[in-house]
């Protein structure tokens, strides 16, 4: 069964940040934005939002990697125990 991909807050923050930067660039190129200081800060705000989204997504990926590592360790321990039991059975 294929798991349907879920879009979390990190995904949406990344795209909102990119959208803010793109709108700002288009506005500047078309002459719609006339440089008050708050408008000059728009790309930085978009960058912070995008960075926040990336941080959230990377944190969630790290959690999933840690979960896989823990499962791998349990499987390895189980296989080691199984091998020991099998060796004991062969010696009998």
N, C-alpha and C positions, 0 to 999 in steps of 0.2 A: 504494500500500500504506500503510495507516494504522499508524503506530508505536504500540505499546502503551506506555502511560505506566508508568514505573518509579518506585517510591516509594523515595527515598533516606533517608539518616539524618536529614537536615534535616526532612523531612516528619514522620517519627516523633517527633523531639524536640519539634516544635511541638505535636503532639497529646498527647504525654505531659505536657508542661508545662501545657497547658490542662486536662487531666484532673486533674492534681494540684490545681490551683486550684479547680476545680469541686467535687471531693471535700471539700476543706478548707472551702469555703463551705457546702456541705450539712451537713457535720459540725458547724460552728459554729451554723448555724440550728436544727438538730435537738437541740442541746445535747450532742452526743456528744464534742465536743472541749472540754477544760477548761484552756485557756491556759497550759501550761508554755511556757517561752521557745522551745524547739525547735519547738513546734507553731505559735507565732506567726510563726516564720520560714518556714513552709510556703509561703505565697503568694510570698515572695521567691525561694525555691528554684524554684518552678514558673515564675516570671517569667524567671529566669536560663536555665532549660532551654528555654523558649519562645524567648527572645531568641537563644540559641545556634542553635537550629534555623532561625530566620529569617535569621541571619547566614550560615549555611551555604547555604541556598537562594538568598539574594541573590548570594552569591559565585559559585555555579554559573550563575545566570542571566547575570551579568556576563561570565563566560567564554564563554557561548554567544553573547552579543551581540558580543563582541570577535571571535569566529570568523566571524560573519556579516559584520562590517565588513571583515575581512581578505579574505574571498571577494569582497565587493563591490568592493574596491579592485583586486583582480586582474582581475575582469571589466571594470572601467572601463579599466584599462591595456590589456587585450586589445582592447576596442572602439576605443580611441584608435589602436592600432597598425593595426587593420583599416581604420579610416577613412583613415589616412595611406597605406596600401598601395592602397586603392581610389582615392584622389585621384591617386596616382602613375600608376596604370593608366589613368585617364581622360585624363591629360595626354599619354600616348603616342599 
